[in-house]
Amino acid sequence: TMRLQAPQFQALFTPGLRSVAELFEKKNYELRIAGGAVRDLLSGVTPQDIDFATTATPAEMKEMFTAAGVRLINNKGEKHGTITARLQEQNFEITTLRIDVLTDGRHAEVEFTTDWHKDAERRDLTVNSMFLGLDGTLYDFFNGYEDLKNKKIRFVGKATERIQEDYLRILRYFRFYGRIAEKPGDHEPNTLQAIKENAKGLAGISGERIWVELKKILLGNHVNHLVQLMYELDIAQYIGLPLGGNLEEFARVTKNIQNLSPKPMTVLTSLFKGKDDVTNLDLRLKISKEEKNLGLFLVKHRQELTKAQGPEALRPYQDFLMDSREANTNSKILELLKYQGEEELLKEMQGWAVPSFPVSGHDLRKLGVSSGKDIGTALQQLREEWKKSGYHMDKEELLSCLKKV
């Protein structure tokens, strides 16, 4: 058996974890690290959050923790077998081993077990089905470690069965493919076949759950390949993507945007032909207002709001921003520059502070302009002059302009 000694693993042993481990050991309950955290540790990555699995039932854990005076928080996970204990300023999420009794493609009814193999069997992908003992021993029933080393993404057991337990796993397959696989197109034919045959099941999955996965896919590797695949395998229509998605534009933009840290919506909008596509996505996935507005902004301005020829390439974007009455225009323009692949202009725009207009109505009253209407007109004219100067004219220059008028 393999034993992990990596520094990332050693670093997990906080005073809190040591106390938890002691409690379980005293009672002879087994406790292991499960799922994603094991995958991360084996890849040399420090896991963001750690899930634990145990042979103890929720009732046994509650009794043990309560007797030891340990605080338990939110019992929402309890019917799925998860107890969250808080020790030394740290939360520990610990789930009883379980088997699925009934699944409807969205939810599962579970019963508890003490069989590690059975619990691993109901997990989605081999790379997510491993356990790690607190002594560093790896428990790997489905060659997940082999797959991880070879950068292969495979379902545990039969793909069709795993997918039918929860159709969202189709998107999880894509997400982990984009995270782990080395090159596009390295799929097992029977996996793709199973996905295609079950794509329709995604219609019954809530928009919010789909959007969480889709956003991660859009920011991962091989995104162009994976989205093309969604169309080939008939998935697109069930997750809110337009039937006639613009795959050429998508390919172009995903190349442009590679190292510019775009928002997921910026990447996705390149598939859209018009604002109806944004509206339909929103209806299916319940995206946030900010995401929807960004999509509408990009669809509307990606063609005509482009750089100027000559030394002041950024001017059209700056003018647009200065004339805008809307909130968040600056961040939308930054996303537009990413979409257009304008890396240099993006840097320049990020470093540009919006200048404030140097003249006020007060300055004009001092010069003897008294009626509100005249002040408004004069300010408007001066703003135009100021804009023409590239926002460089100061108060004195602008006021001397006014005298000429």
C-alpha positions in Angstrom: 0.0 0.0 0.0 1.0 3.6 -0.6 1.6 6.0 2.2 1.6 9.7 1.7 4.1 11.8 3.6 3.8 15.1 1.7 4.2 18.4 3.5 0.7 19.4 2.4 -0.6 16.3 4.3 1.5 17.0 7.4 0.2 20.6 7.4 -3.4 19.4 7.9 -2.6 18.2 11.5 -3.8 21.2 13.4 -4.5 21.0 17.1 -8.2 20.7 16.1 -7.6 17.7 13.9 -5.5 16.0 16.4 -8.3 16.3 19.0 -10.9 15.0 16.6 -8.6 12.0 15.7 -8.1 11.2 19.4 -11.9 11.1 20.0 -12.5 8.7 17.1 -9.6 6.5 18.1 -10.8 6.2 21.7 -14.1 4.9 20.4 -12.6 2.7 17.8 -14.4 4.5 14.9 -12.5 4.7 11.7 -11.9 8.2 10.3 -10.4 9.0 6.9 -10.1 12.0 4.6 -12.4 11.6 1.6 -13.0 12.7 -2.0 -11.6 15.9 -3.4 -9.1 16.6 -0.6 -7.4 13.3 -1.3 -7.2 14.1 -5.0 -5.6 17.5 -4.2 -3.1 16.0 -1.7 -2.0 13.4 -4.2 -1.5 16.2 -6.8 0.6 18.1 -4.4 -2.0 20.8 -3.9 -3.2 22.0 -0.5 -6.9 21.3 -0.3 -9.3 24.2 0.2 -11.7 22.2 2.3 -11.5 18.8 3.7 -14.3 16.2 4.0 -14.0 13.3 6.4 -15.7 10.0 6.2 -16.3 7.6 9.1 -17.8 4.3 10.1 -19.6 6.0 13.1 -23.3 6.8 12.6 -24.5 10.4 13.1 -26.1 9.4 16.4 -22.8 7.9 17.6 -20.9 11.0 16.6 -23.4 13.3 18.3 -23.1 11.3 21.5 -19.3 11.2 21.4 -19.0 14.9 20.6 -21.6 16.0 23.2 -19.9 13.9 25.9 -16.6 15.5 25.1 -18.2 19.0 25.3 -17.6 19.7 21.6 -19.9 22.2 19.8 -21.9 20.9 16.9 -23.1 23.3 14.3 -26.1 23.4 11.9 -27.7 20.0 11.8 -29.0 20.4 8.2 -26.6 17.7 6.9 -27.7 15.2 9.4 -30.2 13.3 7.3 -27.5 12.7 4.7 -25.2 11.5 7.5 -23.1 14.7 7.9 -22.1 16.1 11.3 -20.2 19.3 11.6 -18.1 19.7 14.8 -16.2 22.9 15.8 -12.9 22.5 17.6 -10.1 25.0 18.1 -11.7 27.6 15.7 -12.0 25.0 13.0 -15.0 23.2 11.5 -14.8 19.5 10.7 -17.4 18.0 8.4 -17.7 14.3 9.0 -20.0 12.1 7.0 -21.0 8.5 7.8 -20.3 5.9 5.0 -23.4 5.3 3.1 -25.0 3.5 0.2 -27.7 4.9 -2.1 -31.0 3.0 -1.8 -33.1 5.1 -4.2 -32.0 7.7 -6.7 -34.2 9.8 -9.1 -31.4 11.5 -11.0 -31.4 14.5 -8.6 -31.6 13.3 -5.0 -30.6 10.1 -3.3 -32.1 8.3 -0.3 -29.2 6.8 1.7 -28.6 4.2 4.3 -25.5 4.0 6.5 -22.8 1.3 6.1 -19.4 0.5 7.5 -18.1 -0.7 4.2 -15.6 1.7 2.7 -15.7 0.0 -0.7 -19.5 0.4 -0.9 -19.2 4.1 -0.2 -16.5 4.6 -2.8 -18.7 2.8 -5.3 -21.4 5.5 -5.1 -19.0 8.4 -5.8 -18.9 10.0 -9.3 -15.3 9.8 -10.7 -12.4 7.5 -9.9 -10.2 10.5 -9.0 -12.8 11.5 -6.4 -13.4 8.1 -4.9 -10.3 7.6 -2.8 -9.8 7.8 1.0 -6.7 8.7 3.0 -6.1 7.3 6.5 -4.7 9.8 9.0 -1.5 7.7 9.0 -1.2 8.5 5.3 -2.4 5.1 4.0 -4.2 5.4 0.6 -7.4 3.4 0.1 -8.1 3.3 -3.5 -10.7 0.8 -4.8 -11.1 2.0 -8.4 -7.6 2.9 -9.5 -8.2 6.6 -8.9 -4.5 7.2 -8.2 -3.5 5.6 -11.5 -6.0 7.7 -13.3 -4.9 10.8 -11.6 -1.2 10.1 -12.5 -2.2 9.4 -16.1 -4.6 12.4 -16.1 -7.6 10.3 -17.1 -11.1 11.2 -16.1 -13.4 8.2 -15.7 -16.6 7.3 -13.9 -16.6 4.8 -11.1 -18.0 1.6 -12.5 -20.5 1.9 -15.3 -20.8 5.5 -16.6 -24.5 5.1 -17.3 -25.3 4.0 -13.8 -23.3 6.9 -12.2 -25.0 9.4 -14.5 -28.5 8.2 -13.9 -28.0 8.6 -10.1 -27.4 12.3 -10.6 -27.5 13.8 -14.1 -25.4 16.8 -12.9 -22.4 14.3 -13.0 -22.3 14.9 -16.8 -21.1 18.4 -16.1 -18.9 17.3 -13.3 -17.2 15.0 -15.8 -16.5 18.0 -18.0 -15.3 20.2 -15.1 -12.8 17.7 -13.9 -11.7 16.9 -17.4 -10.9 20.6 -17.8 -9.0 20.6 -14.5 -7.0 17.4 -14.8 -6.7 16.1 -18.4 -3.6 17.0 -20.3 -5.1 17.4 -23.8 -8.5 17.7 -25.4 -10.2 14.7 -26.9 -8.9 12.1 -24.6 -12.2 10.5 -23.7 -13.4 6.9 -23.6 -15.9 6.3 -26.4 -18.3 4.5 -24.1 -18.3 7.4 -21.6 -19.2 9.9 -24.4 -21.9 7.5 -25.5 -23.4 7.3 -22.0 -23.4 11.0 -21.7 -25.2 11.4 -25.1 -27.8 8.9 -24.2 -28.5 10.6 -20.8 -28.1 14.2 -21.8 -31.8 14.8 -21.6 -31.7 14.1 -17.8 -30.1 17.5 -17.4 -33.4 19.1 -18.2 -34.6 18.1 -14.7 -31.6 19.6 -12.8 -32.1 23.0 -11.3 -30.5 26.0 -13.1 -28.6 27.1 -10.0 -26.7 23.7 -9.8 -26.0 23.7 -13.5 -24.6 27.3 -13.4 -22.2 26.5 -10.6 -20.6 23.7 -12.7 -20.8 25.6 -16.0 -18.9 28.6 -14.5 -16.1 26.3 -13.4 -15.9 24.7 -16.9 -15.8 28.1 -18.5 -12.7 29.0 -16.5 -10.9 25.7 -16.8 -8.7 24.3 -19.5 -9.9 22.9 -22.8 -13.0 25.0 -22.6 -13.4 25.3 -26.4 -13.2 21.5 -26.8 -15.6 20.9 -24.0 -18.3 23.3 -25.2 -18.0 22.0 -28.7 -18.6 18.5 -27.2 -21.7 19.8 -25.3 -23.1 20.6 -28.7 -22.0 17.3 -30.3 -23.5 15.3 -27.4 -26.8 17.2 -27.4 -26.3 18.7 -24.0 -26.4 22.4 -24.9 -30.1 22.7 -25.3 -30.8 21.3 -21.8 -28.6 23.8 -20.0 -29.7 27.0 -21.5 -27.2 27.3 -24.3 -28.5 28.6 -27.7 -29.3 26.0 -30.3 -27.3 27.8 -33.0 -24.4 28.8 -30.8 -21.6 30.7 -32.6 -18.9 28.1 -32.1 -16.4 29.9 -34.4 -16.6 33.0 -32.3 -16.3 30.9 -29.2 -13.2 29.3 -30.5 -11.6 32.7 -31.3 -12.5 34.3 -28.0 -11.4 31.4 -25.8 -8.0 31.7 -27.5 -7.9 35.5 -26.9 -8.8 35.3 -23.4 -6.6 32.5 -22.1 -4.4 34.4 -19.7 -6.6 37.4 -19.0 -8.8 36.0 -16.1 -12.2 36.7 -17.6 -15.5 36.3 -15.8 -17.3 33.2 -16.9 -20.1 35.3 -18.5 -17.5 37.0 -20.7 -16.4 33.6 -22.1 -19.9 32.4 -22.5 -21.2 35.4 -24.3 -19.1 34.6 -27.4 -21.5 31.8 -28.1 -24.4 34.3 -28.2 -25.7 35.9 -31.4 -28.0 38.4 -29.7 -29.7 39.6 -26.5 -32.4 36.8 -26.7 -29.7 34.3 -26.0 -28.8 36.1 -22.8 -32.4 36.2 -21.8 -32.9 32.5 -22.4 -29.8 31.6 -20.5 -31.1 33.7 -17.6 -34.5 31.9 -17.7 -32.9 28.5 -17.5 -30.0 29.2 -15.1 -31.2 32.1 -13.0 -27.9 33.9 -13.4 -27.2 37.0 -11.3 -28.4 40.5 -12.4 -24.7 41.5 -12.7 -24.0 38.5 -15.0 -27.0 39.2 -17.1 -26.1 42.9 -17.5 -22.6 42.0 -18.5 -23.8 39.5 -21.1 -26.2 42.2 -22.6 -23.4 44.8 -22.6 -21.0 42.5 -24.4 -23.5 41.4 -27.0 -24.5 45.1 -27.7 -21.0 46.6 -27.8 -18.5 43.9 -28.9 -18.7 44.9 -32.5 -18.7 48.7 -32.6 -16.9 49.7 -29.4 -13.3 49.0 -30.6 -9.9 50.6 -30.3 -9.1 53.8 -32.3 -6.3 53.8 -34.8 -3.3 55.9 -33.8 -1.7 56.7 -30.5 -4.9 57.1 -28.5 -6.2 53.6 -29.0 -8.0 53.7 -25.7 -10.0 56.8 -26.3 -13.3 55.2 -27.5 -13.4 53.2 -24.3 -12.6 56.2 -22.1 -15.2 58.3 -23.9 -17.8 55.6 -23.5 -17.0 55.4 -19.8 -17.1 59.1 -19.3 -20.5 59.4 -21.0 -22.0 56.5 -19.2 -24.6 57.0 -16.6 -24.6 53.4 -15.4 -22.9 51.7 -12.5 -20.1 49.2 -13.1 -19.4 50.5 -16.6 -15.7 50.4 -15.9 -15.6 46.6 -15.0 -17.8 45.9 -18.1 -15.3 47.7 -20.3 -12.5 45.7 -18.8 -14.4 42.5 -19.7 -15.0 43.8 -23.2 -11.2 44.3 -23.7 -10.6 40.8 -22.5 -13.2 39.5 -24.9 -11.5 41.4 -27.7 -8.1 40.0 -26.7 -6.7 43.5 -26.2 -4.1 42.6 -23.6 -2.1 45.8 -23.8 -5.1 48.1 -23.7 -6.5 46.1 -20.8 -3.4 46.9 -18.7 -3.6 50.5 -19.7 -7.3 50.8 -18.9 -6.8 49.1 -15.5 -4.2 51.8 -14.7 -6.4 54.7 -15.8 -8.2 56.6 -13.2 -11.4 58.3 -14.2 -10.6 62.1 -14.1 -13.1 64.4 -12.5 -14.4 67.3 -14.5 -12.6 70.4 -13.1 -15.4 73.1 -13.6 -18.5 73.5 -11.4 -21.6 75.6 -11.6 -20.1 77.6 -8.7 -17.1 78.6 -11.0 -19.6 79.9 -13.6 -21.6 82.0 -11.2 -18.4 83.7 -10.1 -17.9 84.7 -13.8 -21.4 86.2 -13.8 -23.4 83.4 -15.5 -26.6 83.4 -13.4 -29.5 81.5 -14.9 -29.6 77.8 -14.2 -30.3 77.0 -17.8 -27.3 78.9 -19.1 -25.1 77.3 -16.5 -26.3 73.8 -17.7 -25.6 74.7 -21.4 -22.2 76.1 -20.6 -21.1 73.1 -18.5 -22.2 70.8 -21.4 -20.1 72.8 -23.9 -17.1 72.8 -21.6 -17.4 69.0 -21.0 -17.3 68.5 -24.8 -14.1 70.7 -25.0 -12.6 68.8 -22.1 -13.4 65.5 -23.8 -11.8 66.6 -27.1 -8.7 67.4 -25.2 -8.5 63.8 -23.9 -9.6 65.1 -20.4 -6.3 67.1 -20.1 -7.6 70.7 -20.0 -7.6 72.1 -16.5 -10.0 74.6 -14.9 -8.2 77.7 -16.1 -8.0 76.6 -19.7 -11.6 75.6 -19.8 -12.8 78.9 -18.3 -10.8 80.9 -20.8 -12.5 78.8 -23.5 -15.8 79.9 -22.1 -14.8 83.6 -22.3 -14.2 83.2 -26.0 -17.7 81.7 -26.4 
